[in-house]
Amino acid sequence: MSVHATAMSVHATAMRTGAVSRARAVTGSVKTTRGATAIARVAADKTTTVVTSVVTSAVTLTTATAVNASEIAQTAAGAGLAIGGAIAIAGAGAALALTDPSKRREDMMSETGGDEAASVKNYFDTVGFERWNKIYGETDEVNKVQLDIREGHQQTVDKVLDWVKDEDLAGVTVCDAGCGTGSLAIPLALKGASVSASDISSSMVGEAERRYDELVANGAKAPETAPKFEAMGLEDASGKYDMVTCIDVMIHYPKDRVDDMINHLAGLSSKKLIISFAPKTMAYLILKRVGELFPGPSKATRAYLHDESDVEVALKAAGFKVKRREMTATSFYFSRLLECERV
C-alpha cells in the first residue's frame, strides 16, 4: 500500500473514532484540517519509509482497544522515544502549530524552580521509575506500545554488545552514564569489564544494583572487580575510562546543553565513546508533536531530538570520530547509535 493510500486509510479510521473531530475542535475549521493533511503529505514525501512504518502502526493501534492515545503520549513524553499514537496523523496535524505541548512540562519544572535536571530526577524517582522499570523489566504488565519500546531498547543494547563481543573486556574500565536499570552496565560487567554505572535517579540505579546482585546470587559469574552503582548526574561523573557509554540519555538534553554533554563524556574516555540519541527528522518531529497533543494523567519530562550532523560536529570538536553507526527503528522507538574512537 502506498504512503498516500495508507494515510487516507488512517484518516478514514480517525473519522470513525472521532480523532479528527478532536483536531477540528482545536483548529476550528475544515480548512485548517486540510492544511494539516498537506503537512502530513509533505512529511511523507520527504521520509517515505519512516512515515509508512509509523502510519501503518497507527492503523493497527487505532483498532487495538487495549491501547489508547493517552497511554502512548505518556510513554512518548516519558523517554522521548515513543513517538506518535493511535490518532490519524493527517487529522491531528492541524493542531500542531496552535498548541503548547511544553506548558505542562514548564509547570512540572516550576516545582523545581526551573531546574530541568531536577525535574528529570524527580520524574524518574517517582512515577517515571514505576513506568520505565516495567518497560525495562520482564513483567507482562505492559501494553503493546511499552512492549515495542522494550524490544527497541534491547535491540540497541544488543548492538553495543555485538560491537564488543570479540574484545577481551577483562579489566577494561567502563563508565556507563545514565545507566537506568542496568540493561547495558550489567552485561558488560558480567563479561569482565570494570564498570562504573551512574544515573541521576537513585531509584533507577538502585534497581540496577538489585538486578546485578540477583543475577550473581543465581549463579552468574561475578567479575574480578564488582560494578559500582552510584546515583549522580551525568555532569558529576569523573575519572578516566577505556570506554564510555551513554544510551538513550541525550533525549533529555536540549541543543544548548547537548554539546557540553558530549564534550564532558568525551573527556571521560581515553579510547572509545558509544552514544545514542533520537534523530531529528521531519517525520519524527511531526509524530512527536502529535503524541504531545494527548498528554496522559501523569507528568513527563521534555523530549529532545537531535540532528545527526550536529552531534558529529560536537564529537569532532571533542576529539572523536564516528567509527560505525546503527539505527534502531521499531514502531515506537527510534534511536541512532554511534561508536566513536579518539582521533
C-alpha positions as a Markdown table, in Angstrom:
| # | Residue | x | y | z |
|---|---|---|---|---|
| 1 | Met | 0.0 | 0.0 | 0.0 |
| 2 | Ser | 1.3 | 3.5 | -0.9 |
| 3 | Val | 2.0 | 6.1 | 1.7 |
| 4 | His | -0.8 | 8.2 | 0.3 |
| 5 | Ala | -3.3 | 5.3 | 0.4 |
| 6 | Thr | -2.2 | 4.4 | 3.9 |
| 7 | Ala | -2.6 | 7.9 | 5.1 |
| 8 | Met | -6.1 | 8.1 | 3.6 |
| 9 | Ser | -6.9 | 4.9 | 5.4 |
| 10 | Val | -5.7 | 6.3 | 8.7 |
| 11 | His | -7.7 | 9.4 | 8.1 |
| 12 | Ala | -10.9 | 7.4 | 7.4 |
| 13 | Thr | -10.4 | 5.4 | 10.6 |
| 14 | Ala | -9.8 | 8.5 | 12.6 |
| 15 | Met | -13.2 | 9.9 | 11.2 |
| 16 | Arg | -14.9 | 6.9 | 12.7 |
| 17 | Thr | -13.1 | 7.1 | 16.1 |
| 18 | Gly | -13.5 | 10.8 | 16.5 |
| 19 | Ala | -9.8 | 11.7 | 16.4 |
| 20 | Val | -10.4 | 14.2 | 13.5 |
| 21 | Ser | -13.2 | 15.9 | 15.3 |
| 22 | Arg | -10.9 | 16.5 | 18.3 |
| 23 | Ala | -8.3 | 18.1 | 16.0 |
| 24 | Arg | -11.0 | 20.2 | 14.4 |
| 25 | Ala | -12.2 | 21.4 | 17.8 |
| 26 | Val | -8.7 | 22.8 | 18.3 |
| 27 | Thr | -8.3 | 24.4 | 14.9 |
| 28 | Gly | -11.9 | 25.4 | 14.5 |
| 29 | Ser | -12.1 | 24.9 | 10.7 |
| 30 | Val | -12.2 | 22.3 | 8.0 |
| 31 | Lys | -9.7 | 24.4 | 6.1 |
| 32 | Thr | -7.0 | 24.0 | 8.7 |
| 33 | Thr | -7.6 | 20.3 | 8.8 |
| 34 | Arg | -6.9 | 20.2 | 5.0 |
| 35 | Gly | -3.8 | 22.1 | 5.7 |
| 36 | Ala | -2.7 | 19.5 | 8.2 |
| 37 | Thr | -3.2 | 16.8 | 5.6 |
| 38 | Ala | -0.9 | 18.7 | 3.3 |
| 39 | Ile | 1.7 | 18.9 | 6.2 |
| 40 | Ala | 1.5 | 15.1 | 6.6 |
| 41 | Arg | 1.9 | 14.6 | 2.8 |
| 42 | Val | 5.0 | 16.8 | 2.8 |
| 43 | Ala | 6.5 | 14.7 | 5.6 |
| 44 | Ala | 5.6 | 11.5 | 3.8 |
| 45 | Asp | 7.2 | 12.7 | 0.5 |
| 46 | Lys | 10.4 | 13.5 | 2.4 |
| 47 | Thr | 10.6 | 10.4 | 4.6 |
| 48 | Thr | 8.6 | 7.8 | 2.8 |
| 49 | Thr | 9.9 | 4.7 | 4.5 |
| 50 | Val | 9.7 | 6.0 | 8.1 |
| 51 | Val | 6.2 | 7.5 | 7.7 |
| 52 | Thr | 4.9 | 4.4 | 6.0 |
| 53 | Ser | 6.1 | 2.3 | 9.0 |
| 54 | Val | 4.6 | 4.6 | 11.7 |
| 55 | Val | 1.4 | 5.3 | 9.9 |
| 56 | Thr | 0.8 | 1.6 | 9.5 |
| 57 | Ser | 1.4 | 1.3 | 13.2 |
| 58 | Ala | -1.2 | 4.0 | 13.8 |
| 59 | Val | -3.7 | 1.9 | 11.8 |
| 60 | Thr | -3.0 | -1.1 | 14.0 |
| 61 | Leu | -3.3 | 0.8 | 17.2 |
| 62 | Thr | -6.5 | 2.5 | 16.2 |
| 63 | Thr | -8.2 | -0.9 | 16.2 |
| 64 | Ala | -6.5 | -2.1 | 19.4 |
| 65 | Thr | -8.8 | -1.3 | 22.3 |
| 66 | Ala | -6.2 | -2.1 | 24.9 |
| 67 | Val | -4.0 | 0.9 | 23.9 |
| 68 | Asn | -5.2 | 4.4 | 23.8 |
| 69 | Ala | -3.7 | 7.7 | 22.7 |
| 70 | Ser | -3.3 | 8.9 | 26.2 |
| 71 | Glu | -1.0 | 6.0 | 27.2 |
| 72 | Ile | 1.0 | 6.4 | 24.0 |
| 73 | Ala | 1.6 | 10.1 | 24.8 |
| 74 | Gln | 2.6 | 9.3 | 28.4 |
| 75 | Thr | 5.2 | 6.8 | 27.2 |
| 76 | Ala | 6.3 | 9.1 | 24.4 |
| 77 | Ala | 6.9 | 12.0 | 26.8 |
| 78 | Gly | 8.5 | 9.9 | 29.4 |
| 79 | Ala | 11.5 | 8.9 | 27.4 |
| 80 | Gly | 11.0 | 10.7 | 24.2 |
| 81 | Leu | 11.4 | 7.6 | 22.1 |
| 82 | Ala | 7.8 | 6.6 | 21.8 |
| 83 | Ile | 6.5 | 9.0 | 19.1 |
| 84 | Gly | 3.1 | 9.1 | 17.6 |
| 85 | Gly | -0.1 | 7.4 | 18.6 |
| 86 | Ala | -3.4 | 5.9 | 17.7 |
| 87 | Ile | -4.7 | 9.1 | 16.1 |
| 88 | Ala | -4.6 | 9.9 | 12.4 |
| 89 | Ile | -1.5 | 12.0 | 11.5 |
| 90 | Ala | -3.4 | 13.9 | 8.9 |
| 91 | Gly | -6.3 | 14.9 | 11.1 |
| 92 | Ala | -4.3 | 15.7 | 14.3 |
| 93 | Gly | -1.5 | 17.6 | 12.4 |
| 94 | Ala | -3.8 | 20.6 | 12.2 |
| 95 | Ala | -3.4 | 21.3 | 15.9 |
| 96 | Leu | 0.4 | 21.3 | 15.9 |
| 97 | Ala | 1.0 | 24.9 | 15.3 |
| 98 | Leu | -1.8 | 26.1 | 17.7 |
| 99 | Thr | -1.0 | 24.0 | 20.8 |
| 100 | Asp | 1.6 | 24.5 | 23.5 |
| 101 | Pro | 2.7 | 21.0 | 24.5 |
| 102 | Ser | 5.5 | 22.3 | 26.6 |
| 103 | Lys | 3.3 | 24.1 | 29.1 |
| 104 | Arg | 2.7 | 21.0 | 31.3 |
| 105 | Arg | 6.4 | 20.4 | 31.4 |
| 106 | Glu | 7.0 | 24.0 | 32.3 |
| 107 | Asp | 4.5 | 23.5 | 35.2 |
| 108 | Met | 6.5 | 20.5 | 36.2 |
| 109 | Met | 9.7 | 22.4 | 36.1 |
| 110 | Ser | 8.2 | 25.2 | 38.3 |
| 111 | Glu | 8.2 | 22.6 | 41.1 |
| 112 | Thr | 12.0 | 22.5 | 41.0 |
| 113 | Gly | 12.5 | 26.3 | 40.4 |
| 114 | Gly | 13.0 | 25.8 | 36.7 |
| 115 | Asp | 15.8 | 23.3 | 37.1 |
| 116 | Glu | 15.2 | 20.8 | 34.3 |
| 117 | Ala | 17.7 | 18.3 | 35.5 |
| 118 | Ala | 16.0 | 18.2 | 38.9 |
| 119 | Ser | 12.7 | 17.8 | 37.1 |
| 120 | Val | 14.0 | 14.8 | 35.2 |
| 121 | Lys | 15.4 | 13.4 | 38.5 |
| 122 | Asn | 12.0 | 13.8 | 40.3 |
| 123 | Tyr | 10.2 | 12.1 | 37.4 |
| 124 | Phe | 12.4 | 9.1 | 37.3 |
| 125 | Asp | 12.4 | 8.7 | 41.0 |
| 126 | Thr | 8.6 | 8.6 | 41.2 |
| 127 | Val | 6.0 | 7.8 | 38.5 |
| 128 | Gly | 8.6 | 7.6 | 35.8 |
| 129 | Phe | 10.5 | 4.9 | 37.6 |
| 130 | Glu | 7.3 | 2.8 | 38.0 |
| 131 | Arg | 6.6 | 3.0 | 34.3 |
| 132 | Trp | 10.1 | 2.5 | 33.0 |
| 133 | Asn | 11.1 | -0.2 | 35.5 |
| 134 | Lys | 8.2 | -2.2 | 34.0 |
| 135 | Ile | 9.3 | -1.4 | 30.4 |
| 136 | Tyr | 12.9 | -2.3 | 31.0 |
| 137 | Gly | 11.9 | -5.4 | 33.0 |
| 138 | Glu | 10.4 | -8.8 | 32.2 |
| 139 | Thr | 6.9 | -8.3 | 33.6 |
| 140 | Asp | 3.9 | -9.0 | 31.3 |
| 141 | Glu | 2.1 | -5.9 | 32.8 |
| 142 | Val | 2.9 | -3.7 | 29.7 |
| 143 | Asn | 0.8 | -2.7 | 26.8 |
| 144 | Lys | 1.7 | -3.1 | 23.1 |
| 145 | Val | 3.4 | 0.3 | 22.9 |
| 146 | Gln | 5.5 | -0.3 | 26.0 |
| 147 | Leu | 6.5 | -3.8 | 24.8 |
| 148 | Asp | 7.6 | -2.3 | 21.5 |
| 149 | Ile | 9.8 | 0.2 | 23.3 |
| 150 | Arg | 11.2 | -2.6 | 25.5 |
| 151 | Glu | 12.2 | -4.5 | 22.4 |
| 152 | Gly | 13.6 | -1.5 | 20.6 |
| 153 | His | 15.8 | -0.5 | 23.6 |
| 154 | Gln | 17.0 | -4.1 | 23.9 |
| 155 | Gln | 17.9 | -4.1 | 20.2 |
| 156 | Thr | 20.1 | -1.0 | 20.8 |
| 157 | Val | 21.8 | -2.7 | 23.8 |
| 158 | Asp | 22.4 | -5.9 | 21.8 |
| 159 | Lys | 24.1 | -3.9 | 19.1 |
| 160 | Val | 26.5 | -2.4 | 21.6 |
| 161 | Leu | 27.3 | -5.9 | 23.0 |
| 162 | Asp | 27.7 | -7.2 | 19.4 |
| 163 | Trp | 30.3 | -4.4 | 18.7 |
| 164 | Val | 32.4 | -5.5 | 21.7 |
| 165 | Lys | 31.8 | -9.3 | 21.5 |
| 166 | Asp | 35.2 | -10.1 | 20.1 |
| 167 | Glu | 37.0 | -7.9 | 22.6 |
| 168 | Asp | 38.5 | -9.2 | 25.9 |
| 169 | Leu | 36.8 | -7.0 | 28.4 |
| 170 | Ala | 38.5 | -8.3 | 31.5 |
| 171 | Gly | 39.9 | -5.3 | 33.3 |
| 172 | Val | 38.6 | -2.8 | 30.7 |
| 173 | Thr | 37.3 | 0.2 | 32.6 |
| 174 | Val | 33.8 | 1.4 | 31.5 |
| 175 | Cys | 31.7 | 4.4 | 32.5 |
| 176 | Asp | 28.0 | 3.8 | 31.8 |
| 177 | Ala | 26.5 | 7.2 | 32.2 |
| 178 | Gly | 22.7 | 7.3 | 32.6 |
| 179 | Cys | 22.7 | 3.5 | 33.3 |
| 180 | Gly | 18.9 | 3.3 | 34.0 |
| 181 | Thr | 18.1 | -0.1 | 35.4 |
| 182 | Gly | 21.4 | -1.6 | 34.1 |
| 183 | Ser | 20.4 | -3.0 | 30.8 |
| 184 | Leu | 23.9 | -2.4 | 29.4 |
| 185 | Ala | 26.0 | -1.9 | 32.5 |
| 186 | Ile | 25.2 | -5.4 | 33.9 |
| 187 | Pro | 26.1 | -7.5 | 30.8 |
| 188 | Leu | 29.3 | -5.5 | 30.4 |
| 189 | Ala | 30.2 | -6.2 | 34.0 |
| 190 | Leu | 29.4 | -9.9 | 33.6 |
| 191 | Lys | 31.7 | -10.0 | 30.6 |
| 192 | Gly | 34.5 | -8.9 | 32.9 |
| 193 | Ala | 34.6 | -5.2 | 32.5 |
| 194 | Ser | 35.2 | -2.9 | 35.5 |
| 195 | Val | 32.0 | -0.9 | 35.3 |
| 196 | Ser | 31.2 | 2.4 | 37.0 |
| 197 | Ala | 27.4 | 2.9 | 36.4 |
| 198 | Ser | 25.6 | 6.0 | 37.3 |
| 199 | Asp | 22.1 | 7.6 | 36.9 |
| 200 | Ile | 20.5 | 10.8 | 38.1 |
| 201 | Ser | 17.7 | 8.7 | 39.6 |
| 202 | Ser | 18.5 | 6.9 | 42.8 |
| 203 | Ser | 15.5 | 4.6 | 42.2 |
| 204 | Met | 16.9 | 3.6 | 38.8 |
| 205 | Val | 20.4 | 3.0 | 39.9 |
| 206 | Gly | 19.2 | 1.1 | 43.0 |
| 207 | Glu | 17.2 | -1.2 | 40.7 |
| 208 | Ala | 20.3 | -1.8 | 38.5 |
| 209 | Glu | 22.3 | -2.8 | 41.6 |
| 210 | Arg | 19.5 | -5.1 | 42.8 |
| 211 | Arg | 19.3 | -6.8 | 39.4 |
| 212 | Tyr | 23.0 | -7.4 | 39.3 |
| 213 | Asp | 23.1 | -8.8 | 42.8 |
| 214 | Glu | 20.2 | -11.1 | 41.9 |
| 215 | Leu | 21.9 | -12.5 | 38.8 |
| 216 | Val | 25.2 | -13.2 | 40.7 |
| 217 | Ala | 23.2 | -14.8 | 43.5 |
| 218 | Asn | 21.5 | -17.1 | 41.0 |
| 219 | Gly | 24.8 | -18.3 | 39.5 |
| 220 | Ala | 26.1 | -15.6 | 37.1 |
| 221 | Lys | 29.9 | -15.4 | 37.3 |
| 222 | Ala | 30.9 | -12.2 | 39.0 |
| 223 | Pro | 33.7 | -10.1 | 37.5 |
| 224 | Glu | 37.0 | -9.7 | 39.3 |
| 225 | Thr | 36.0 | -6.1 | 40.1 |
| 226 | Ala | 32.4 | -5.7 | 41.1 |
| 227 | Pro | 30.5 | -2.9 | 39.3 |
| 228 | Lys | 29.9 | 0.3 | 41.2 |
| 229 | Phe | 26.4 | 1.8 | 41.1 |
| 230 | Glu | 26.1 | 5.5 | 42.0 |
| 231 | Ala | 23.2 | 8.0 | 42.0 |
| 232 | Met | 24.6 | 11.2 | 40.4 |
| 233 | Gly | 24.0 | 13.4 | 37.4 |
| 234 | Leu | 26.0 | 12.8 | 34.2 |
| 235 | Glu | 27.9 | 16.0 | 34.7 |
| 236 | Asp | 29.2 | 14.8 | 38.0 |
| 237 | Ala | 30.8 | 11.7 | 36.6 |
| 238 | Ser | 34.6 | 11.9 | 36.8 |
| 239 | Gly | 37.7 | 9.9 | 36.1 |
| 240 | Lys | 39.2 | 8.3 | 33.1 |
| 241 | Tyr | 37.9 | 5.2 | 31.4 |
| 242 | Asp | 38.8 | 3.0 | 28.4 |
| 243 | Met | 35.2 | 3.2 | 27.2 |
| 244 | Val | 32.3 | 5.5 | 28.0 |
| 245 | Thr | 28.7 | 4.5 | 27.1 |
| 246 | Cys | 25.6 | 6.7 | 27.2 |
| 247 | Ile | 22.5 | 5.1 | 25.8 |
| 248 | Asp | 19.1 | 6.8 | 25.3 |
| 249 | Val | 20.0 | 9.7 | 27.6 |
| 250 | Met | 20.5 | 12.6 | 25.1 |
| 251 | Ile | 16.8 | 12.8 | 24.7 |
| 252 | His | 16.7 | 14.8 | 28.0 |
| 253 | Tyr | 19.2 | 17.4 | 26.8 |
| 254 | Pro | 18.3 | 20.4 | 24.7 |
| 255 | Lys | 20.6 | 21.7 | 21.9 |
| 256 | Asp | 22.1 | 24.3 | 24.1 |
| 257 | Arg | 23.3 | 21.7 | 26.6 |
| 258 | Val | 24.0 | 18.7 | 24.4 |
| 259 | Asp | 27.4 | 19.9 | 23.1 |
| 260 | Asp | 28.6 | 20.3 | 26.7 |
| 261 | Met | 27.3 | 16.9 | 27.5 |
| 262 | Ile | 29.1 | 15.3 | 24.6 |
| 263 | Asn | 32.3 | 17.2 | 25.5 |
| 264 | His | 32.1 | 16.0 | 29.1 |
| 265 | Leu | 31.5 | 12.4 | 28.1 |
| 266 | Ala | 34.5 | 12.6 | 25.7 |
| 267 | Gly | 36.7 | 13.9 | 28.4 |
| 268 | Leu | 36.0 | 10.8 | 30.5 |
| 269 | Ser | 37.1 | 8.4 | 27.7 |
| 270 | Ser | 40.7 | 7.6 | 26.7 |
| 271 | Lys | 39.7 | 5.4 | 23.8 |
| 272 | Lys | 36.1 | 4.7 | 22.9 |
| 273 | Leu | 32.7 | 6.5 | 23.2 |
| 274 | Ile | 29.4 | 4.9 | 22.4 |
| 275 | Ile | 26.3 | 7.1 | 22.5 |
| 276 | Ser | 22.7 | 7.0 | 21.2 |
| 277 | Phe | 20.1 | 9.7 | 20.5 |
| 278 | Ala | 16.7 | 10.2 | 18.9 |
| 279 | Pro | 17.4 | 11.5 | 15.4 |
| 280 | Lys | 15.7 | 14.8 | 14.4 |
| 281 | Thr | 13.8 | 14.3 | 11.1 |
| 282 | Met | 10.7 | 15.8 | 9.7 |
| 283 | Ala | 8.6 | 12.7 | 10.3 |
| 284 | Tyr | 9.8 | 12.2 | 13.9 |
| 285 | Leu | 9.2 | 15.8 | 14.7 |
| 286 | Ile | 5.6 | 15.7 | 13.5 |
| 287 | Leu | 4.9 | 12.4 | 15.2 |
| 288 | Lys | 6.4 | 13.6 | 18.4 |
| 289 | Arg | 4.2 | 16.7 | 18.4 |
| 290 | Val | 1.1 | 14.6 | 17.6 |
| 291 | Gly | 1.8 | 12.5 | 20.7 |
| 292 | Glu | 2.1 | 15.6 | 22.8 |
| 293 | Leu | -1.4 | 16.6 | 21.9 |
| 294 | Phe | -2.7 | 13.8 | 24.1 |
| 295 | Pro | -1.0 | 14.2 | 27.4 |
| 296 | Gly | -1.7 | 11.4 | 29.9 |
| 297 | Pro | -2.6 | 11.9 | 33.5 |
| 298 | Ser | 1.0 | 11.7 | 34.7 |
| 299 | Lys | 3.5 | 14.4 | 34.3 |
| 300 | Ala | 6.5 | 13.9 | 32.0 |
| 301 | Thr | 9.9 | 15.3 | 31.0 |
| 302 | Arg | 10.8 | 17.2 | 27.9 |
| 303 | Ala | 11.9 | 15.1 | 24.9 |
| 304 | Tyr | 14.6 | 16.4 | 22.5 |
| 305 | Leu | 15.5 | 15.2 | 19.1 |
| 306 | His | 18.9 | 16.0 | 17.6 |
| 307 | Asp | 20.4 | 16.4 | 14.1 |
| 308 | Glu | 23.0 | 13.7 | 13.5 |
| 309 | Ser | 25.2 | 16.3 | 11.8 |
| 310 | Asp | 25.2 | 18.5 | 14.9 |
| 311 | Val | 26.1 | 15.5 | 17.1 |
| 312 | Glu | 29.1 | 14.6 | 14.8 |
| 313 | Val | 30.3 | 18.2 | 14.9 |
| 314 | Ala | 30.3 | 18.1 | 18.7 |
| 315 | Leu | 32.1 | 14.8 | 18.7 |
| 316 | Lys | 34.8 | 16.1 | 16.3 |
| 317 | Ala | 35.3 | 19.2 | 18.4 |
| 318 | Ala | 35.8 | 16.8 | 21.4 |
| 319 | Gly | 38.4 | 14.8 | 19.6 |
| 320 | Phe | 36.4 | 11.8 | 18.4 |
| 321 | Lys | 35.3 | 10.4 | 15.1 |
| 322 | Val | 32.5 | 8.0 | 14.3 |
| 323 | Lys | 33.8 | 4.5 | 13.6 |
| 324 | Arg | 30.4 | 2.9 | 12.8 |
| 325 | Arg | 26.7 | 3.6 | 13.3 |
| 326 | Glu | 23.4 | 1.7 | 13.6 |
| 327 | Met | 19.8 | 2.7 | 13.5 |
| 328 | Thr | 17.1 | 1.0 | 15.6 |
| 329 | Ala | 13.6 | 1.8 | 14.5 |
| 330 | Thr | 10.6 | -0.2 | 15.7 |
| 331 | Ser | 7.0 | 1.2 | 15.7 |
| 332 | Phe | 7.5 | 3.5 | 18.7 |
| 333 | Tyr | 11.3 | 3.5 | 19.4 |
| 334 | Phe | 13.8 | 5.4 | 17.3 |
| 335 | Ser | 17.5 | 5.6 | 18.2 |
| 336 | Arg | 20.7 | 6.3 | 16.3 |
| 337 | Leu | 23.7 | 4.5 | 17.8 |
| 338 | Leu | 27.3 | 5.8 | 17.2 |
| 339 | Glu | 30.6 | 4.1 | 18.1 |
| 340 | Cys | 33.3 | 6.7 | 18.2 |
| 341 | Glu | 37.1 | 6.5 | 18.8 |
| 342 | Arg | 39.5 | 9.1 | 19.9 |
| 343 | Val | 41.4 | 10.7 | 17.0 |
